[in-house]
Amino acid sequence: MRFLLAALLAMLPLAAQAEQFSLRCDDGEFEPLLFTFDTSAKKAIYESPTQKNPMPGTILRSYGKSFLFSVQSIGPDFTDFIWSDGASQMQIGLRGTPFQRTFRCAAIPLRPVAAQFETLWPKP
């Protein structure tokens, strides 16, 4: 019984971090980048100003409230996204190169695309 209680208490911080939220990342004079996350499902949605449809992504590694994720449909090299919660910034880079851009981001109300978390990914 004590083991079960200890296991449940150990899982509480993970449950507290699981949530859905959206971010707006400013790109100077260009349209902002919009992201929506479901941390419990390890899913991300990227709304690109140059793409009509939202693009699904996957949270690969978490570091507290910060995480590394990839987005499908961008291409095999342009896949490294790092959300840094403490700095409120998104880093985007080309995998295997020194190229990297950093965007200041702010939380915004949950985007309507959050309803697509179940439809953007193929069912197994």
C-alpha positions, 0 to 999 in steps of 0.5 A, a space after each residue: 500500500 505504501 508503495 502505491 501511495 509513493 508511486 502516486 505522489 511521484 506522478 503528481 508533478 507530471 500530471 500538473 505539467 500536462 496541459 494544452 496551451 498555445 503560443 504566439 511567436 513574433 517574427 518582426 515584420 512578418 506574420 507571427 508563428 503559432 503553436 499549440 501543444 498537448 503535453 500529456 499526449 506529446 503533440 504539437 501543432 504548428 500554424 505557419 503563416 506560409 501554409 494553409 493547413 496546420 502541421 502536426 508535430 511530436 514532443 520528443 524530450 521534455 525538460 520541466 516545462 521546456 521541450 524539444 519537438 519536431 514538426 512533420 511536413 517541413 522537411 527532413 532537415 528543418 525539424 529542431 524546435 526548442 521551447 524554452 519556458 523560462 526564457 519565453 522563447 522558441 529556437 528553430 534550427 536546421 538539423 546538422 548545421 549551425 543555423 538557428 533563429 530565436 523568437 520571443 513568444 507569449 502565451 495566448 488563448 488556446 487556439 481552435 486547432 486544439 480540437 484537431 489533436 485527434 484528427 491530425 495524426 493517423 490512427 494506429 
